[in-house]
Amino acid sequence: MTGKFQHRMEIQQLKTVDDGFGDGEPDKWETIRKEMFSLRPKQETSNQQSDQMQSQTTHDAKCHFFAGANSTMRLQYGDRTFNVESVVNEMERNRFLVWALTEVT
């Protein structure tokens, strides 16, 4: 995957909020850092479910390496949200991370 890092995206992690009584607020997504990415559509699939057409677009993204990236995170680009399917340390050289994403529609 080549290209310029031209998409500034928020990397978010689910934060569990506990009120001390066991019935705290719902979990919330919290931005833990912002990075420049190259974002590229990978494929588009359509599924027929209950007489409704549901479309899901999958993307690949790439950014500079940082420690701690994992598939429990999500990426936010403007009003678009991407669930992380996997994160790979490209060629295990600690230079770039390649993210497999599914856009939430």
C-alpha positions as CSV (number, residue, x, y, z in Angstrom):
1,M,0.0,0.0,0.0
2,T,1.6,3.2,-1.1
3,G,0.4,6.8,-0.8
4,K,0.7,9.9,1.2
5,F,-0.4,10.2,4.7
6,Q,-3.2,12.8,4.1
7,H,-6.0,11.7,6.4
8,R,-5.8,12.9,10.0
9,M,-7.7,10.2,12.0
10,E,-8.5,9.8,15.7
11,I,-7.5,6.5,17.3
12,Q,-10.1,5.6,19.9
13,Q,-10.2,3.1,22.7
14,L,-13.3,1.9,24.7
15,K,-13.2,3.4,28.2
16,T,-15.1,1.6,30.9
17,V,-16.7,4.1,33.3
18,D,-17.4,2.8,36.9
19,D,-19.4,4.8,39.4
20,G,-18.3,2.6,42.3
21,F,-21.8,1.0,42.7
22,G,-21.5,-1.4,39.8
23,D,-24.1,0.3,37.7
24,G,-21.9,3.0,36.1
25,E,-22.3,4.9,32.9
26,P,-22.2,3.1,29.6
27,D,-18.7,2.5,28.1
28,K,-17.5,5.4,26.0
29,W,-15.0,5.7,23.1
30,E,-12.1,8.0,24.1
31,T,-9.6,9.5,21.6
32,I,-6.1,8.4,22.8
33,R,-4.1,9.9,19.9
34,K,-4.3,11.4,16.4
35,E,-2.2,10.2,13.5
36,M,-1.9,10.9,9.8
37,F,-3.0,7.9,7.7
38,S,-3.3,6.9,4.1
39,L,-6.8,5.5,3.7
40,R,-7.9,3.4,0.7
41,P,-11.1,1.5,-0.1
42,K,-10.4,-2.2,-0.5
43,Q,-13.7,-3.7,-1.6
44,E,-17.4,-3.2,-1.4
45,T,-19.8,-6.0,-0.6
46,S,-23.6,-6.1,-0.4
47,N,-25.6,-8.6,1.7
48,Q,-29.3,-9.3,1.4
49,Q,-30.8,-9.6,4.9
50,S,-34.5,-9.5,5.7
51,D,-35.5,-7.9,2.4
52,Q,-33.0,-5.0,3.1
53,M,-29.9,-4.3,1.2
54,Q,-26.9,-3.7,3.6
55,S,-23.7,-2.4,2.2
56,Q,-20.3,-2.6,3.9
57,T,-17.1,-1.0,2.6
58,T,-13.8,-2.3,3.8
59,H,-10.7,-0.1,3.8
60,D,-6.9,-0.5,4.3
61,A,-5.1,2.2,6.2
62,K,-1.5,2.9,7.0
63,C,0.3,5.1,9.5
64,H,3.7,5.5,11.1
65,F,4.4,2.9,13.8
66,F,3.5,3.4,17.5
67,A,3.5,0.9,20.3
68,G,0.2,-0.4,21.6
69,A,-1.9,-0.4,18.5
70,N,-4.5,-3.3,18.5
71,S,-7.7,-4.6,17.1
72,T,-9.8,-3.4,20.1
73,M,-9.4,0.2,18.9
74,R,-11.4,2.1,16.3
75,L,-10.6,4.9,14.0
76,Q,-12.6,8.1,13.5
77,Y,-12.3,10.3,10.4
78,G,-14.7,13.2,10.5
79,D,-18.1,11.7,10.9
80,R,-17.0,8.3,9.6
81,T,-16.2,5.5,12.0
82,F,-14.0,2.4,11.2
83,N,-13.9,-0.8,13.3
84,V,-10.4,-2.3,13.4
85,E,-10.2,-5.9,12.1
86,S,-6.4,-6.2,12.5
87,V,-3.3,-4.2,12.9
88,V,0.0,-5.5,11.4
89,N,3.5,-4.1,12.0
90,E,4.6,-4.0,8.3
91,M,7.6,-6.3,7.8
92,E,8.1,-6.2,11.6
93,R,10.4,-3.2,11.2
94,N,8.5,-0.8,13.5
95,R,8.2,1.8,10.7
96,F,4.6,1.4,9.6
97,L,1.3,-0.1,10.8
98,V,-1.2,-1.5,8.3
99,W,-4.8,-1.5,9.5
100,A,-7.7,-3.6,8.1
101,L,-10.9,-1.7,8.7
102,T,-14.6,-2.1,8.3
103,E,-16.6,1.1,8.0
104,V,-19.6,1.4,10.4
105,T,-22.7,2.4,8.4
